[in-house]
Amino acid sequence: MGAFDTYLAELEARHLADLRFSDVTRALRALSSAYVERRESALADHKALDGAGKRAAFAMYYGPLHFLLVQHIIKQIAPTLAPGVVVDLGCGTGVAGAAVATYASPSLGVVGIDTHPWTLEEARFTYKAFGLRHDVRRAHAAKTRFPAETSIVVAAFVVNELNEKDRAALLDHIKRAKIRTLIIEPISQRISPWWDDWAPEFQRMGGQADVWKARVDLPPLVKRLAKASGLRPEVLTARSLFA
């Protein structure tokens, strides 16, 4: 069994220990609606992660999808990674950092940064399931100083959650740090109206802006959840900035 399969098995056992599968699918429908239709209010104060059902749905469904999407992107734009650690900004359940760290050979260490206590605990579980050397810290993405041994910074689906002041501070920090940085956001620019300001900045740093539509082999767990919830994740989409 590979590391990803081990992670999925442990993830399912972890969240279905106290919940029924039907509880998770019902929560997934509510969570999907919150992200698509009421994103701003749902993200305020982490309301989207209220309750064990929504947390399980977020981890079991979006976690594997985001892992596969991030790994698809990193394979295309960064053939090699220097030794060191991945700084996983706004790490959530830790899947973006894990995807980048396990792509490297040998695997990199990970420093997970987030403000939500539950996501930090979930990120700790994710990194451990993949056998990664890790450090998890409660801190703000825009106010984090990158360790000297940083190989790459990844910020997946987090910059759009920052306010304008914090986004500006993060961009300034990225420009001054001169460290490989990968930003991933939803494909809709309605969610990220700041994108047209950030893309030229990354290009001036010698970087690139890309749009992704990736077909991936969905794991059985995700297929079951999608079918039961009426979701269709056949094609994973995103925008990315890389410098």
N, C-alpha and C positions, 0 to 999 in steps of 0.2 A: 504493500500500500504506500503510495507516494505521500509527500507532505501535505498536498492540497486535499487529498482524500481523507487523510488522518484528521485534518482540521475540520472538514465537513462532518465527519462522524462524531467528533467531540463536540462540535457546535450544536448538532441536533440533540445529542444526549444532554448537553448542558441546559438547553432551553425547554426541552420537553419533559424534563424531570418533574416539573410542577404545573405544566400546562398541557392541554390537549391540542392536537393538531388543528382542530376546528377553531380553537381560541386564537391561534396564531393567524390563520387565514382570515378570520373576521377582523382582527387588528390590522392585518396587512391591507385590507380594502380601505379601512379608515385612514391608515398612514399614507397610502398612495393618494387618496383624495386630498389629504392635508398638504402634501408636497406639491401637487399639481394645481389645486384650486385655491388654497389658502396659505401659500408658502410663507408670506411675510409674518402673518399672525401665528402660524404654527411653529415657526422657528424662534419666535420671541420667547426668551427664557426657557428654551428647550422644551416647549409644550408638546412638540411632536413625539417626544420620548416619554411622555407620561404613561405610566402603567407597564406592568410586566409583559402584557401581550404585544404592545407596540414595540417595546425594546427587543423582544424575541423576533418579531417580524422584521425589524430593521436589520438585526444581526444575521438572521438566517436567509433572508432574501436579498437585500441590497448589499450585504457584506460580500458574498461570493461573486455577485455581478460586478461590483466595483473592483474586486481583486482581479478578475479576468480582464476587465477593461484597462486597468492601469498597467497590467503586465503586457497586454497587447501594445499599448502606446510606448512603453519604455523599450520594448524590443525593437521598435521601428526607429526611434530617434536617438537612442544611446547604446550603440553596440557594445561598448565597454564602460565599466564603472571603476573608478579608483578605489583602493582599499579605504576603509573607514566606516562611518556610520551614515545611515539615512536619517535625516531630521524630518519626522512626519508631523507637519504642522496641522493643528486642528484634526488630530489623528482619528477621531471618532472611534470605531471599533478596531482600528489598526490595520485594516486590510491594504490600504495604499502603501504604507511603509513596508508591510510584509511582502507585497507584490514586487516592489523594487529590490528589497534586500535579498529575496530568494532568487531573483533573476541573475544577480551577480554570482560569479564563481571565483573563489568561495563566497558564501553568503556574507552580507554585510551585517553589522549591528544596527539597531534602530533606537532612536530617541523619540518617543511619542509625546506630543504636546497637546493638551486640551484643557478645557475649564470645567467639563462636566464629570463629576465623580463616577457615574456609571460607565461612561464611555472609556474612561481611563482604566477601570477594572476590566472591561471587555477587551481593550487593546492589549492589556497585560496577558490575558488569556490567549489572544490571537498570536502574539509574538511567541509565547511559550509553545503553543500547538505546532508552530513551524520550526521550533528548535532554535530560535534566534536569540542572540545576546541582546538584551534590551534594557532600557531605562525609561520609565514613564513618569512624566512630570505634569503637575497641575500649573499651567501658565497660559498666558494669552498669546495667540499666534503672532500678533503684531508687535509684541514686546519681547520676543524670544531672541536671545543672542546665540548664534550658531556655534557649537563646539569647534575647537581647532581641527579635530579629526573628521569634520563633516565631508563626506564624499558628494552628497546630493541632498537638496532640500525638495520635498514634495508637499504640495498643498492641494489636496483633492476635495473639491466641492466645499471649500471653506471660505475663500476670498469673498464670494457673494454674500456671505453671512456677516461680514464686517461692516461697520459704519464707514462713512467717507473718510473721516479723520484717521481711523486705524488702517484703512486700505492704503492711504497715502504714506503712512509711516512704514508699512510693510514693504511697499514698493521701493521707498528710499533705502531701506535696510538691505533689500536684495541687490540693489544697484551698487551699494557701497561694499557689500560682502564679497562680490565677485566669485560666487560659488555656484556650481551647476544647480539650476532651479527648474522644477517642473510644476506648472500650475494646470490643474484640470478643473473644468467647469461644465455645467449642462450646456447642451448645444444651443439652447434658446438664449439669444442676447437680451430678451426682455428681462430675464433674471439677472443678467450681468451687463447693464448699460455702460459700465466703466471699461468694457473690453476694448473699445476703439481707442481709448487713451493708453491702456497697458500694452497693447500689441506693438505699437511703434517703439515704445521704450525697450521691449525685449529685442526687437529687430536691431535697434541701435547698439545693443550689447552683443550683436552677432548671433542672435537667436532666431527663433521661428515661431509662427503661429499656424496651427493646423486644426482641421475639422475631421472628426473620426466617425465612421460608420462601420462597426466591426461585427462580423458574424462569428460567434464562438460556440463551442460545444457546451451546452448548459448542463450542469450536474443534476442528477436525479432529484435532489432535494429542492432545487430551484424550480425545476419543471413541475413537481407536485404542488408547490406553493402557488406558482403562476396559474396552473390549471384550476385549482380550487378557488382562486381569487379573481379569475377572469382577466388576468394580465397576459400580455404578449411581448416578452422580452427577446424576441428572436434577433433583433439588431440592437447593439449597444452603441449609443451616440455620445459624443462629447466634443468640447473644444479644448485645445491645450496651448500653452505658451511654454517654450523651453529655451533656456539660454545657458 
